[in-house]
């Protein structure tokens, strides 16, 4: 139900909810803010090689994708390969639409 409300809410409402949610998570100390240095090209390639094994999320590979997300985040931090797998996962769970 919440997904539907957010899906059809105006952008201004979604932005306000995101701002409030982010502020609340920060207040509770659940967000670690850091200035992460950019990845070296070799590291970006390594992260991409891990992520590129997946072109879609299925019930058969969802656990492997979650393990890969954790491995990439732990080893390389927030990078394009991580975003790629997060978007695949979000599409699978219907959190974002495929355009």
BAFI-3210 file (N, C-alpha, C; in Angstrom, 3 decimals, decimal comma, padded with zeros to 6 digits):
// residues 99
n [1|2|3|4|5|6|7|8|9|10|11|12|13|14|15|16|17|18|19|20|21|22|23|24|25|26|27|28|29|30|31|32|33|34|35|36|37|38|39|40|41|42|43|44|45|46|47|48|49|50|51|52|53|54|55|56|57|58|59|60|61|62|63|64|65|66|67|68|69|70|71|72|73|74|75|76|77|78|79|80|81|82|83|84|85|86|87|88|89|90|91|92|93|94|95|96|97|98|99]
n.u [000,817|001,906|003,885|002,316|001,108|003,334|004,196|002,223|002,088|002,628|005,764|006,759|005,683|006,848|009,537|009,466|008,826|011,103|013,080|012,310|012,493|015,236|016,351|015,397|016,613|019,268|019,245|018,882|021,289|021,815|022,944|026,011|028,050|030,414|033,320|034,057|036,837|037,342|037,121|039,914|040,822|041,344|040,046|037,405|036,977|037,233|035,042|033,010|033,351|032,479|029,764|028,825|028,142|025,497|022,419|019,831|017,484|016,477|014,426|016,194|018,765|018,808|019,866|022,594|023,038|022,545|024,678|026,793|026,328|026,852|029,562|030,724|030,085|031,438|034,105|034,577|032,964|030,564|029,783|029,561|029,015|027,799|025,501|024,288|023,595|021,889|019,819|018,879|017,885|015,938|014,148|013,300|011,897|009,875|010,119|011,012|010,135|010,506|011,817]
n.v [-001,189|001,248|001,536|002,018|004,453|006,144|005,842|007,128|009,635|013,181|014,562|016,504|015,764|013,243|014,045|015,572|013,583|011,975|013,787|014,129|011,486|010,948|012,856|011,880|009,326|010,181|011,614|009,534|008,347|006,454|006,748|006,915|009,430|010,288|011,429|009,953|008,870|009,006|006,013|004,098|003,404|000,617|-000,547|000,206|-001,236|-003,852|-003,964|-003,606|-005,944|-007,875|-007,153|-007,328|-009,890|-010,249|-009,706|-009,541|-009,848|-012,744|-015,259|-017,338|-016,219|-014,195|-014,256|-014,528|-012,107|-010,301|-011,002|-010,226|-007,483|-006,766|-007,486|-005,792|-003,281|-003,416|-003,782|-001,787|000,395|003,022|002,870|002,890|000,265|-000,811|000,776|-000,059|-002,785|-002,327|-000,936|-002,918|-004,723|-003,155|-002,776|-005,420|-005,889|-004,153|-001,544|000,538|001,694|000,150|001,792]
n.w [000,000|000,829|-001,111|-003,381|-002,694|-002,613|-005,225|-006,747|-005,679|-005,820|-006,983|-005,221|-002,759|-002,354|-002,254|000,100|001,995|001,722|002,627|005,322|006,224|005,834|007,561|010,016|010,141|010,252|012,661|014,465|014,296|012,362|009,938|008,375|007,698|005,324|003,625|000,956|-000,892|-004,464|-006,420|-007,469|-010,877|-011,245|-009,074|-009,570|-011,908|-010,888|-009,146|-011,027|-012,538|-010,724|-010,493|-013,108|-013,736|-013,471|-015,059|-014,576|-011,856|-010,276|-008,662|-008,268|-008,194|-006,327|-003,684|-004,194|-005,489|-003,382|-001,711|-003,358|-003,538|-000,870|-000,754|-002,690|-001,586|000,857|000,054|-001,910|-001,521|-002,121|-005,345|-008,970|-009,797|-007,548|-007,420|-009,799|-009,220|-007,074|-008,310|-010,076|-008,180|-006,931|-009,049|-009,386|-006,983|-007,356|-006,525|-008,017|-011,267|-014,472|-017,170]
ca.u [000,000|002,792|004,527|001,359|000,959|004,533|004,253|001,291|002,164|003,412|007,187|006,998|005,346|007,899|010,737|009,281|008,935|012,516|013,812|011,962|013,054|016,681|016,636|015,125|017,690|020,473|019,056|019,052|022,663|021,823|023,651|027,410|028,427|031,852|033,794|034,778|037,635|036,935|037,798|040,957|040,259|041,413|038,999|036,124|036,886|036,995|033,648|032,168|033,433|031,589|028,364|028,435|027,653|024,044|021,676|018,490|017,298|015,496|014,397|017,350|020,035|018,649|020,815|023,928|023,100|022,704|026,063|027,667|026,127|027,600|030,988|031,127|030,020|032,494|035,430|034,762|032,103|029,486|030,339|028,576|028,635|026,841|024,244|023,714|022,940|020,789|018,708|018,312|017,122|014,758|013,210|012,755|010,929|008,831|010,300|011,133|009,620|011,421|011,398]
ca.v [000,000|002,412|001,676|002,652|005,860|006,867|005,791|008,068|010,940|014,172|014,590|017,359|014,976|012,230|014,753|015,929|012,348|011,602|014,700|013,803|010,161|011,092|013,592|010,980|008,331|010,868|011,924|008,286|007,880|005,278|007,081|007,287|010,375|010,290|011,895|008,821|009,222|008,276|004,733|003,982|002,682|-000,841|-000,930|000,342|-002,386|-005,041|-003,906|-003,835|-007,362|-008,605|-006,824|-007,595|-011,269|-010,238|-008,804|-009,440|-010,514|-013,829|-015,962|-018,223|-015,536|-013,049|-014,334|-014,250|-010,666|-009,635|-011,239|-009,405|-006,097|-006,610|-007,571|-004,563|-002,156|-003,580|-003,642|-000,635|001,510|003,456|003,041|002,650|-001,151|-000,978|001,407|-000,936|-003,924|-001,819|-000,643|-004,200|-005,261|-002,311|-003,112|-006,751|-005,791|-003,205|-000,268|001,514|001,173|000,005|002,765]
ca.w [000,000|000,898|-002,426|-004,291|-002,311|-003,051|-006,692|-007,364|-005,024|-006,575|-006,648|-004,056|-001,569|-002,213|-001,809|001,512|002,763|001,712|003,514|006,707|006,518|005,932|008,796|011,135|010,177|010,701|014,082|015,218|014,128|011,499|008,706|008,576|006,658|005,100|002,326|000,380|-002,058|-005,664|-006,634|-008,495|-012,029|-011,072|-008,131|-010,266|-012,806|-010,073|-008,697|-012,193|-012,894|-009,812|-010,777|-014,491|-013,873|-013,346|-015,932|-013,994|-010,574|-010,312|-007,368|-008,165|-007,955|-005,426|-002,570|-004,739|-005,735|-002,089|-001,266|-004,198|-003,100|000,378|-001,061|-003,380|-000,653|001,849|-000,562|-002,790|-001,127|-003,005|-006,689|-010,026|-009,803|-006,452|-007,857|-010,816|-008,572|-006,251|-009,221|-010,501|-007,063|-006,731|-010,115|-009,090|-005,899|-007,736|-005,852|-009,096|-012,522|-015,597|-018,184]
c.u [000,866|003,480|003,597|001,181|002,145|004,603|003,395|001,289|002,952|004,867|007,469|006,700|006,423|009,193|010,642|009,407|010,388|013,330|013,564|012,575|014,559|017,065|016,438|016,204|018,986|020,398|019,288|020,453|022,783|022,501|025,074|027,799|029,941|032,149|034,658|035,583|037,144|037,730|038,886|040,356|040,278|040,301|037,622|035,924|036,602|035,552|032,703|032,183|032,545|030,124|027,914|027,982|026,126|023,420|020,237|018,480|016,198|015,447|015,621|018,648|019,956|019,637|022,238|024,094|023,283|024,119|027,033|027,543|026,939|029,103|031,479|031,133|031,157|033,872|035,639|033,892|031,028|030,075|029,258|028,118|027,615|025,483|023,525|022,959|021,767|019,579|018,067|017,416|015,839|013,712|012,531|011,661|009,832|008,950|010,499|010,623|010,701|010,927|011,768]
c.v [001,261|002,633|002,368|004,130|006,680|006,927|006,878|009,448|011,907|014,163|015,409|016,613|013,927|012,874|015,122|014,700|011,898|012,483|014,376|012,469|010,240|011,803|012,694|009,914|008,954|011,167|010,686|007,699|006,655|005,522|007,482|008,175|010,369|010,881|010,791|009,280|008,457|006,983|004,861|003,191|001,159|-001,328|-000,848|-000,830|-003,672|-005,098|-004,189|-005,304|-008,218|-008,395|-007,278|-009,035|-011,321|-009,247|-008,657|-010,171|-011,554|-014,464|-016,860|-017,499|-014,391|-013,090|-014,034|-012,754|-009,913|-009,818|-010,351|-007,934|-005,847|-006,611|-006,288|-003,396|-002,219|-003,303|-002,315|000,569|001,799|003,752|002,703|001,192|-001,438|-000,401|000,534|-002,100|-003,481|-001,500|-001,915|-004,780|-004,466|-002,573|-004,451|-006,668|-004,771|-001,863|000,874|000,879|001,050|000,934|002,311]
c.w [000,000|-000,441|-003,414|-003,973|-002,804|-004,575|-007,327|-006,706|-005,911|-006,100|-005,400|-002,753|-001,313|-001,719|-000,329|002,412|002,835|002,652|004,977|007,108|006,712|007,222|010,015|011,260|010,684|012,193|014,953|015,077|013,245|010,161|009,079|007,405|006,531|003,736|001,752|-000,825|-003,280|-005,803|-007,680|-009,666|-011,865|-010,141|-008,780|-011,214|-012,034|-009,599|-009,863|-012,606|-011,992|-010,199|-012,155|-014,728|-013,902|-014,315|-015,474|-012,665|-010,742|-008,928|-007,171|-007,822|-006,945|-004,259|-003,027|-005,018|-004,426|-001,540|-002,056|-003,828|-001,831|000,123|-001,730|-002,405|000,362|001,252|-001,284|-002,441|-002,160|-004,385|-007,714|-010,057|-008,704|-006,844|-008,890|-010,169|-007,700|-007,130|-009,746|-009,411|-006,840|-007,812|-009,837|-008,030|-006,191|-007,052|-006,845|-010,366|-013,571|-016,682|-019,556]
res [x|x|x|x|x|x|x|x|x|x|x|x|x|x|x|x|x|x|x|x|x|x|x|x|x|x|x|x|x|x|x|x|x|x|x|x|x|x|x|x|x|x|x|x|x|x|x|x|x|x|x|x|x|x|x|x|x|x|x|x|x|x|x|x|x|x|x|x|x|x|x|x|x|x|x|x|x|x|x|x|x|x|x|x|x|x|x|x|x|x|x|x|x|x|x|x|x|x|x]
***
